[in-house]
Amino acid sequence: MDHQVLTKIALFFRHQLGFLRDFLCLHHLHLKSRLYRIFMPYSLAIFDLDGTLVDSFPWFLRTINDVADRFGFRRVTEEDVEELRHASTREILSRLEVPV
């Protein structure tokens, strides 16, 4: 066979293989996307950080005391914690002298 014919055949197959490679790659991404949607149907997870997964109480205590300083009501002390833990919302507001 002539060199030009072999070159054309080689380029043809190279082009076809490139097309096949691109097709398989896209097909793989499509399958991966479908599997992701099947096994991971949610794109967002929300946690309430109530202390079960993360010990958020020290952060909460600092924040409530910062708010108390800013708005002029009583800070929560270590001695208050256990009492306030079992109090209703009205009782907490009253004990911390939050104006309502």
C-alpha positions in Angstrom: 0.0 0.0 0.0 1.0 3.5 -0.7 2.2 5.7 2.3 -0.5 8.3 1.7 -3.2 5.6 1.9 -1.8 4.2 5.1 -1.6 7.6 6.6 -5.3 8.3 5.7 -6.3 4.9 7.2 -4.3 5.6 10.3 -5.9 9.1 10.7 -9.3 7.7 10.1 -8.9 5.1 12.8 -7.3 7.6 15.1 -10.3 9.9 14.6 -12.7 7.0 15.2 -10.9 5.9 18.3 -10.9 9.5 19.6 -14.6 9.7 19.0 -15.1 6.3 20.7 -12.9 7.5 23.7 -14.9 10.7 24.0 -18.2 8.8 23.7 -17.1 6.3 26.4 -15.9 9.2 28.6 -19.2 11.0 28.3 -21.1 7.7 28.8 -19.1 7.1 31.9 -19.9 10.6 33.3 -23.5 10.1 32.5 -23.6 6.7 34.3 -21.6 8.3 37.2 -24.1 11.1 37.4 -27.1 8.7 37.3 -25.6 6.6 40.0 -24.9 9.7 42.1 -28.5 10.8 41.8 -29.7 7.3 42.7 -27.5 6.8 45.8 -27.2 10.4 46.8 -30.6 11.9 46.1 -30.0 14.9 48.4 -27.6 17.8 47.7 -27.8 19.3 51.1 -27.7 18.0 54.7 -28.6 20.1 57.7 -27.6 19.4 61.3 -29.1 21.2 64.3 -25.9 20.9 66.5 -27.9 20.3 69.6 -24.9 18.6 71.2 -25.5 15.1 69.8 -22.9 15.4 67.0 -20.9 18.4 68.2 -20.5 19.8 71.7 -21.9 23.3 70.8 -22.6 24.3 74.4 -19.4 26.3 75.0 -20.0 28.3 71.8 -23.7 28.8 72.8 -22.7 30.0 76.2 -20.2 32.5 74.8 -22.7 33.8 72.3 -25.6 34.2 74.8 -23.2 36.1 77.1 -22.1 38.4 74.2 -25.7 39.1 73.5 -26.3 39.8 77.2 -23.5 42.3 77.3 -24.7 44.0 74.1 -28.3 44.3 75.2 -27.9 44.7 78.9 -29.4 41.6 80.5 -27.8 39.3 83.0 -25.0 36.9 81.8 -25.3 33.1 82.3 -22.8 31.9 84.9 -21.7 28.3 85.4 -23.9 28.1 88.4 -27.0 29.1 86.3 -26.5 26.4 83.7 -28.2 23.4 85.4 -31.2 25.5 86.6 -31.7 27.0 83.2 -31.4 23.7 81.4 -34.7 22.5 83.0 -36.5 25.9 82.9 -39.2 27.0 80.4 -38.6 29.8 78.0 -40.5 32.3 80.2 -38.5 31.2 83.3 -35.2 31.6 81.4 -36.1 35.1 80.2 -37.2 36.1 83.7 -34.0 34.7 85.4 -31.8 36.5 82.9 -33.8 39.7 83.3 -34.4 39.9 79.6 -36.9 42.8 79.0 -40.0 41.5 77.2 
